[in-house]
Structure formats: structure tokens, C-alpha cells
Amino acid sequence: MEAKIGVYICKGCDIDKTIDCEKAVKAGTAAKAAICKSHDILCSAEGINLIRADIKNEGVNRSW
């Protein structure tokens, strides 16, 4: 099975005050990740559902 990597950057817990999340998304895209997204609170139900949807609909089978 070919690896299809999803990169998910959380902006919560003041992470977005420490790193430039949009630059991180661009870096993931430049590194040829199949999916690269940021989310306000990745550990929330909405954030988890985002990842689950990418697994189901986009075939993501690895994450960073």
C-alpha cells in the first residue's frame, strides 16, 4: 500500500502564537504530503472528525 500522508497542524493551546501555522501548512505541502491542513482545536470532536473524514474520503493512511 502506498503511503498517503496527512499533515495536521493544531492552532490551539496557543500553538499559533509560537509557530506560524500557515508556514507549517506550506512546508507540509512542499514536502509532498497528500493532505496538509491546520485546525483551531485539532483534539476537539470537529478536529477528530476532520481527520477521520480524510482517512475515509481521501485515503490518508499515515499522519505527521
Summary of the structure (lengths in Angstrom):
residues: 64
radius of gyration: 11.7
end to end distance: 17.6
largest distance: 37.4
contacts: 176
relative contact order: 0.31
helix: 44%
strand: 20%
